Amino acid sequence: MRFDFNRGYGFVQPEDGGRAVYVDARALYRSGIKSIFPGQTFRFEIWKDEKGRIAARNLRL
């Protein structure tokens, strides 16, 4: 996982080894997650927006 709170976004790696998924700080805050660190595991849904971009949402520790 790579996340930069100063920039407000990062990327998470699915357990299946697939492509890293974008995650926005707002998605973390909406999920009640206040901090994350490398190696931490959590569950998330992969969501595709109207422009075809893929992002993580509904994150759970």
Residue pairs with C-beta under 8 A, 6 or more apart in sequence:
1 10
1 11
1 12
1 13
1 36
1 38
1 39
1 40
2 10
2 11
2 20
2 38
3 9
3 10
3 11
3 12
3 23
3 36
4 10
5 25
8 24
8 25
8 26
9 22
9 23
9 24
9 25
10 22
10 23
11 20
11 21
11 22
11 23
12 20
12 21
12 23
12 44
12 56
13 20
13 21
14 21
14 46
15 41
21 44
21 46
21 54
21 55
21 56
22 53
22 54
22 55
22 56
23 44
23 55
23 56
23 59
24 55
27 55
27 56
27 57
27 58
27 59
28 34
28 36
28 59
30 57
31 58
31 59
31 60
33 42
33 59
33 61
36 42
40 61
42 59
42 60
42 61
43 59
43 60
44 56
44 57
44 58
44 59
44 60
45 56
45 57
45 58
46 54
46 55
46 56
47 54
47 55
47 56
47 57
48 54
48 55
49 55
